[in-house]
Amino acid sequence: MSWLRVTWTEAGQILALCDEAAAPDTALAGVEPKAYFDRLVAAGEYDRAIAFVGSALPRREAVQWAAEAIARGPLSVENEKRVGRHELLHAVLGWLADPSEERRRAAWTAASRNEQSSPEKLLACAVYFSGGSIAPEDCEPVQPVPHVCGRLAATAILASAYQSENADQLLRFAVAEGDRFAST
């Protein structure tokens, strides 16, 4: 079965988004994204599979997928840091419920205020880079590079997994959910 939500027809197109410096792999000519993803999963290359899905999914779906995966991860930090991380996740979920320009910019404001690096901060940044101008509101619009959102979403998942005591479990969940998001 192919991925219904993925507009790319070949895995090499997605890999070019994952790493612009990589030379095109002629062995991937004609290989569907789902088939390549299945190879990564079968080889246990979950990090690469997550990066691949992040680059393959439409931006809103990439953020939704990452939010669900991160919600499975721990918030194993002291209370003052936890509060900031919950606020960031709240901003992301607010944008998912209502993907307005105001909520997109609110996610960026929350990320900018939060000094701690966290998966939730990466995901709030992904929201900001999901579309719409990244310039200040009183300046000429500047559009983000389209694949940055998916990269940030995938990186947020990886950061969450490697902060947990059960990284492999969270990576497997994220891979399965990424496949589900791409397929439905």
Buried (B, 14 or more C-beta within 10 A) or exposed (E): EEBEEBEBEBBBBBBBBBEEEEEEEEEBEEBBBBBBBEBBBEEEBBBBBBBBBBBBBBBBBBBBBBBBBBEBBEBEBEEEBBEBBEBBBBBBBBBBEEBEEEBBBBBBEBBEEBEEEBBBBBBBBBBBBBBBBBEEEEEEEEEBEBBBBBBBBBBBBBBBBEBBEEBEEBBBBBBEBBBEBBEE
